[in-house]
Amino acid sequence: MTRQLLVTIQYGSGNKINVLNWPGNSPDLNPIENLWHILKNRSPKMSCTTTEEMIKSAIQVCCHDDEVKSMCTALVYHEVNIVVHISY
């Protein structure tokens, strides 16, 4: 164990923070990757040449596509359910 990990564990236990035994790179707790996949597939097929264009395209999809809004909400609830399930 690294010193940083030990300090983090000690801080958590000293402050009544429950720590989940979960791998750091778990895809189950990485909803942003799922969201980016959805946005990439739903964004207009025009190629964005700048970061600003990409952000505007993603915002358009999020604000105007009811199915994407629903998917985003479902992703959030899914992640909450995973954490609740694992913590018991």
C-alpha positions in Angstrom: 0.0 0.0 0.0 1.2 3.5 -0.8 1.4 6.2 1.8 -1.3 8.2 0.0 -3.7 5.2 0.2 -3.0 4.7 3.9 -3.6 8.4 4.6 -6.9 8.3 2.6 -8.1 5.1 4.4 -7.2 6.6 7.8 -9.0 9.9 7.0 -12.1 8.0 5.9 -12.3 5.8 8.9 -11.6 8.7 11.2 -14.4 10.7 9.7 -17.0 7.9 9.5 -16.8 7.6 5.7 -17.8 4.2 4.4 -15.3 3.0 1.8 -16.4 0.6 -0.9 -14.0 -2.2 -1.8 -14.1 -1.5 -5.6 -11.5 -1.5 -8.4 -10.4 1.9 -9.4 -11.1 1.4 -13.1 -14.5 -0.3 -12.8 -16.7 0.4 -15.9 -19.8 0.0 -13.6 -18.9 3.3 -11.9 -17.9 5.2 -15.0 -21.1 6.7 -16.3 -19.4 9.5 -18.2 -18.0 6.9 -20.7 -21.5 5.7 -21.2 -22.8 9.2 -21.7 -20.1 10.1 -24.2 -20.9 7.0 -26.2 -24.6 8.0 -26.3 -23.8 11.6 -27.2 -21.3 10.5 -29.9 -23.9 8.3 -31.5 -26.7 10.9 -31.3 -24.8 14.0 -32.3 -25.3 15.2 -35.9 -23.0 13.4 -38.3 -21.2 16.7 -39.2 -17.6 16.7 -38.1 -16.8 19.1 -35.3 -13.5 20.8 -35.9 -13.1 22.6 -32.6 -13.8 21.7 -29.0 -16.4 24.5 -28.8 -18.3 22.9 -31.7 -18.2 19.5 -30.0 -19.6 21.0 -26.8 -22.3 22.9 -28.6 -23.3 19.7 -30.5 -23.4 17.7 -27.2 -25.5 20.4 -25.5 -28.0 20.5 -28.4 -28.4 16.7 -28.2 -28.8 16.8 -24.4 -31.3 19.7 -24.5 -33.5 18.6 -27.5 -33.4 14.9 -27.6 -36.0 13.4 -25.2 -34.6 9.9 -25.5 -31.1 11.1 -24.6 -32.5 13.0 -21.6 -34.2 9.8 -20.5 -31.0 7.8 -21.0 -29.0 10.3 -18.9 -31.5 10.1 -16.0 -31.4 6.3 -16.3 -27.6 6.3 -16.1 -27.7 8.3 -12.9 -30.2 6.0 -11.3 -28.2 3.0 -12.4 -25.0 4.3 -10.8 -26.9 5.1 -7.5 -28.3 1.5 -7.5 -24.9 0.0 -8.0 -23.4 1.9 -5.1 -26.3 1.1 -2.8 -26.2 -2.6 -3.8 -22.4 -2.8 -3.2 -22.4 -0.9 0.1 -24.7 -3.5 1.7 
